[in-house]
Amino acid sequence: MEKYRKGSRQGSADFSSSITSPDFEMGWVHKDEEDQGNFFHRTWDGFKRDPNRLVSPRGVVGANGKVFDAEAAAHATADSPLQRSLKGRHLQMIAIGGSIGTGLFVGSGKALATGGPASLLIAFSLIGIMLYCTVHALGEMAVAFPVAGSFSAYSTRFLDPAWGFAMGWNYALQWLVVLPLEVVAASITIDYWGSPISNAVWVTIFLVVIIAINLFGVKGYAEAEFIFAIVKVIAVIGFIILGIVLDIGGGPDGSYIGGQYWIYPGAFHNGFKGLCSVFVTASFAFAGTELVGLAAAETANPRKSLPTAVKQVFWRICLFYIVSLTLVGLLVPYTDHRLIGASSDYDAHASPFVIAIANAGIQVLDSVMNVVIMIAVLSVGNSSVYGSSRTLAALAEQHQAPKIFAYIDKRGRPLVAIIFASSLGLLAYVAASPNQDTAFTWMVALSGLSSIFTWGSICLSHIRFRKAWKMQGHSLDELAFLSQAGVVGSWLGFALNCLVLVAQFWTGFAPVGYAANTTSENVQNFFQAYLAAPIVLAFYIPYKLYYKTPFMRCVDMDLQTGMRELNLVELLAEERAEQAAWPKWKRAYKFLC
């Protein structure tokens, strides 16, 4: 495995040098290649498959007869020739602001109207605790095994290959349907200004931008997310400062608001069922947090970069979700008719952030916030192509998807998977159809519970990994990064994920105000809320029965393949000796950040 860790950049056939060299980025070539043709020829040549860099090594069989070869799958995902060019700053900004989107900026308005400000705060706090435990569990495994398609790969390696297959396709489908949804959402944000231009034109522009970004490979995705995240972070911090000023009476009219909306109309709405409804909405708002783990296989030095990025998630949860939503609950009463008067889930008129600014009578800032919402939507659309293409490539490596998706071009891009994911963006043109509401409601339903299954699988995989690590004679000192929440945190995260599934079942079966609905409307509401569950089972059960995959026993789990450094123990000993000499303030800072 040493050759996968480091090597020469000077023409070596070494695997690592090939995937980390600058000419993996579009448009960069060595000087000695200039005589091979002009820029356009070299760019075109970059899209060709390199026969010497097969995603799955020759002779590897992912499903051998009726018995799944888990060891072969582990090797295939560990040896993926994806680019490894993500830097620490990319991972940190992806962790801090990567998945902040319409769930926070717009969806929180509907949650506020359903459950009230106290329910909003309680639900987001509980889901935040669950995500903190989940991301730390993922970080521990991703630092140890920075493999392609980490979510499904960890389920395959530590749980059951059939469950890994189901989780991989569950995650891929989640992001595949998100692209057209987010592109249409971005076009809807333009309607805030009453643009006379057809939405189809904006759909085309946004699709071209997102596809172009992803064709520049992981570096293009990372740089775009870096910029998007900075904009979102500045916007949220700005709103927090503005919100505090407005609440204490510093607005244009000088009126003090304080906590009056918690007294009248009240802190809770619709009782316990309202809280459960917000509990579900909150979990959707955090979707995408796990992208840090998916990027591990394309990170130059995951042992250094990932722990810092994982720790940043705590501050994102506290600052951007809890603090901002506390202010939202103070500034906007849940009885405000604009919260439930949205034409869609992406209508900025229903954003409590925009409503709070409008209530204060501040001009222009509402338009600025709408621009931020549009950027957030484009960011999620950008992430959708990245997330789905990498997951499809990983599934193909394990022979759980068509082999063509394992096509990696000379610049380290899963090209076919990117093209396939991008092509589904054409569904965004359904926005011009009279049936757009029906089509997109069911597309949202496809991805509705996907994140819950992903997060629950991460926690359970971590629990099984720790048990196998101990059973096979390893100590925790051999791990480069340990989850701060530990195994207890993973059990807590798993339990909270299960509670969300129960809450979603209840609120889907008997939503708020269900007595006024017809039977057919209630049935439709249930499947729109719970469609992802039968889809996961539809992937898992047939695969399990056909291949007769085993539940992975701790003694059989592969705990070696995919670890990037062979001399990890010595490296860790040196680093920990260095850290012991740090002053207390630096140790405290590194623990938190």
Secondary structure, DSSP 8 states (H G I E B T S, - for coil): -GGGT---SSS---HHHHHHSGGGSTT---GGGGGG--HHHHHHHHTSB-TT--SS-TT--SEETTEE-HHHHHHHHHT------B-HHHHHHHHHHTT-SHHHHTHHHHHHHHHHHHHHHHHHHHHHHHHHHHHHHHHHHHHH---TTHHHHHHHHHT-HHHHHHHHHHHHHHHHHHHHHHHHHHHHHHGGGT--S-HHHHHHHHHHHHHHHHHTHHHHHHHHHHHHHHHHHHHHHHHHHHHHHHHTT-STT----TTHHHHTT-S-SSHHHHHHHHHHHHHHHTTTTTHHHHGGGGBS-HHHHHHHHHHHHHHIIIIIIIIHHHHHHHHS-TT-GGGG--SSTT-GGG-HHHHHHHHTT-SSHHHHHHHHHHHHHHHHHHHHHHHHHHHHHHHHHTTSS-GGGG--BTTS--HHHHHHHHHGGGGGGGGGSTTHHHHHHHHHHHHTTHHHHHHHHHHHHHHHHHHHHHHTT--GGG-S---SSHHHHHHHHHHHHHHHHHHHHHHHHS-TTGGGS-HHHHHHHHHHHHTHHHHHHHHHHHHHHHHT-----GGG---STT-S-TTHHHHHHHHHHHHHTS-HHHHHHHHH-
